Amino acid sequence: MTNVYFYNDAGTPSAPTSAAPAPTQDAANVISLFSDAYTDVPVDTWRTDWSAATLTDTHVAGDAVKLYSDLDFVGIDTVASQIDASGMTHFSVDVWTPDATLFRIKLVDFGPDGVFGGGDDTEHELVFDGASTPALAQGQWISLDIPLTDFVNLTNRSNIAQLILSAQPTGATTLYVDNVYFYSDAAPATAPTTSAPTP
């Protein structure tokens, strides 16, 4: 008799048990929408009325997170206080999912007129799956640290008014979200140094 053994086929957990990694960016270089690590700017809503998802505000290991269930897509609005990310270089978000096979992030800028559909809106959507970089994985926190230049068609970044998250399987995905922010990795300017003249 061979190959007699016990094993645990626990599969992917349904919820995270540890908090998302703590951000390390200098707060002076960050525009935070949602993070315990920073002071957040105003957000109109984390679930617009045209969204197809359920939103629950919850905690993981003492850390506040947004939980989206039955997710198809969700709109997050900053229309009333549009974000000027023109001086930022990256968009960052931490996500955890037990079941998503594909995840999308769309940034929408309303343009200089500040209104939707005014003819100057720009937007771009990025897709993450098992083959992307970074790869989407189930059952662990994934830190998406994305250069804003990857949002190629987002030609204006001074009036960012919407963030749209979507996932597959459509209408059946669970997604935990934390640490949503823009930041700049540009080195701070330094004042020129001068030396006293030699007497």
Secondary structure, 3 states (H helix, E strand, C coil): CCCCCCCCCCCCCCCCCCCCCCCCCCHHHEEEEECCCCCECCCCECCCCCCEEEEEEEEECCEEEEEEEEEEEEEEECCCCCECCCCCCEEEEEEECCCCCEEEEEEEECCCCCCCCCCCCEEEEEEEECCCCCCCCCCCCEEEEEEHHHCCCCCCCCCEEEEEEEEECCCCEEEEEEEEEEECCCCCCCCCCCCCCCC
